[in-house]
Amino acid sequence: MLRVGLTGGIASGKSTVGEMFVALGAHLIRADEISHQLMQPGQAVYEEVVRHFGRGILDGEGKINRARLAEAAFGSGGVEGSRIRELNQIVHPAVLQKQAEWMDEIGGSEPGAIAVVEAALLLEAGAAGQFDRLVVVTCRPEQRVRRWAERMHVDEASARREVTRRMAAQTGALEGMGVETAVVDMFASGFRPSPPAEARKDGVQKVQPRALTHRLPECSHR
């Protein structure tokens, strides 16, 4: 089985690329959905998050309000002075365990499968070693802001502030991971013709989204 880690900054187009993988027959799980499940009342992660961040993050039904938690974790600025690392130390280990269990389950039932884990903070969580391939989605800053504004139904000024503070929590470092990596450039408007891959000095390959349709079937046989 091929284990693929799919990552990228906020509003970069990860979900779009994930859907491309699924259309090609891959299995997909999203770390954000795993963390959402782990933060349900009665879960150990829920109890720890509430203990650290207080009951002020809860809604009227006792569930974690994700907007309130984000405000408590990220604060009004970047990483400095925020509590995002504290939150990640609670959530990431449990998410990584669930990801590993899911991939093992897929591999046990379908040895030739491609299992894709989509996670915004995959590199920051130290999860690169779980995968055979990494796909990093990137785009222009203005694209991130526009996507976030449309997704959250906010104005561009609010979207820019949120994108800026969340990006501060992401390292984006690709070097030295020891895993074959491809970068998908979502700025490739109109999927204009170009070579399917561009090798960089750090060993990372840069591909356009359309090239995934040619490269994934090859990866499944490696």
Secondary structure, DSSP 8 states (H G I E B T S, - for coil): -EEEEEEESTTSSHHHHHHHHHHTT-EEEEHHHHHHHHTSTTSHHHHHHHHHH-GGGB-TTS-B-HHHHHHHHHTTSSSTT--HHHHHHHHHHHHHHHHHHHHHHHHHH-TT-EEEEE-TTTTTTT-GGG-SEEEEEE--HHHHHHHHHHHHT--HHHHHHHHHHHHTT-----TT--SEEEEEETT-GGG----S-EE-TTS-EEE-GGGHHHHHHHHTT-
